[in-house]
Amino acid sequence: MSVVGVLVLKLIWLVSWLLDLYIWIVIIRAVLSWVRPDPYNPIVRFICNLVDPVTYRLSRIIPTRVGMVDLSPLILIVIIQLIRAYLLPVLISGFLGLQD
């Protein structure tokens, strides 16, 4: 495999790793919504700034509230898992198909 092939595969691996990290950040944000942390804490603000815009846009597209429970973090995690399960393998196989 060429150097470019290795770089592209490493880039796809990095994207997969970042998606895993984002899933954990979404889970942490969901747990934080249960315990009412200090909103001025820089770590809490960082996590909220990463997750809230995405879940807000998602809840505007899809109704995500069931009673008093907001399911947008769960729906976001499912979407990320679908991207990891279907899109990344297609990119890998498509790229490896170009290498032949």
C-alpha positions in Angstrom: 0.0 0.0 0.0 1.3 3.4 -0.8 2.0 6.2 1.6 -1.2 8.0 0.5 -3.2 4.8 1.2 -1.8 4.6 4.7 -2.5 8.3 5.3 -6.1 7.9 4.1 -6.7 4.9 6.3 -5.2 6.6 9.3 -7.5 9.6 8.6 -10.5 7.3 8.5 -9.3 5.7 11.8 -9.0 9.2 13.3 -12.5 10.1 12.3 -13.8 6.9 13.8 -11.9 7.7 17.0 -13.3 11.2 17.1 -16.8 9.9 16.7 -16.2 7.6 19.6 -15.0 10.5 21.7 -18.0 12.6 20.7 -20.3 9.8 21.8 -18.7 9.8 25.2 -19.1 13.6 25.4 -22.8 13.3 24.5 -23.2 10.7 27.3 -21.4 13.0 29.8 -23.7 15.9 28.7 -26.8 13.7 29.3 -25.5 12.8 32.8 -24.7 16.5 33.5 -28.3 17.4 32.7 -29.5 15.2 35.5 -27.2 16.6 38.2 -27.4 20.4 37.6 -23.7 21.3 37.5 -22.3 24.8 37.9 -23.0 26.5 34.5 -20.0 28.7 34.8 -17.6 25.8 35.2 -15.3 25.9 32.1 -15.5 22.1 31.5 -19.3 22.1 31.7 -19.4 25.0 29.3 -17.1 23.3 26.9 -19.2 20.1 26.9 -22.4 22.0 26.5 -21.0 24.1 23.6 -20.0 20.9 21.9 -23.3 19.0 22.3 -26.1 21.5 22.7 -26.0 23.0 19.2 -26.2 19.6 17.6 -29.0 18.3 19.8 -30.9 21.6 19.4 -30.8 21.3 15.6 -31.8 17.6 15.9 -34.8 18.4 18.1 -35.9 21.0 15.6 -35.9 18.4 12.8 -37.3 15.4 14.7 -39.6 15.6 17.7 -37.3 14.3 20.5 -39.4 14.8 23.6 -41.4 12.0 25.2 -43.1 13.5 28.2 -40.4 15.3 30.1 -37.6 13.1 28.7 -35.5 14.5 25.9 -34.3 11.7 23.6 -32.1 13.9 21.4 -28.8 12.6 22.9 -29.9 9.0 22.3 -31.0 9.8 18.7 -27.6 11.6 18.1 -25.7 8.5 19.4 -27.7 6.3 17.1 -26.9 8.5 14.1 -23.2 8.6 14.9 -23.2 4.8 15.3 -25.0 4.5 11.9 -22.3 6.7 10.3 -19.6 4.5 11.9 -21.3 1.3 10.9 -22.2 2.1 7.3 -20.3 5.2 6.0 -16.8 4.6 7.2 -16.7 1.0 5.9 -17.9 2.2 2.5 -15.2 4.8 2.5 -12.6 2.2 3.4 -13.7 -0.3 0.8 -14.1 2.4 -1.8 -10.6 3.7 -1.2 -9.1 0.2 -1.2 -11.0 -0.5 -4.4 -9.2 2.5 -6.0 -5.9 1.2 -4.9 -6.1 -2.0 -7.0 
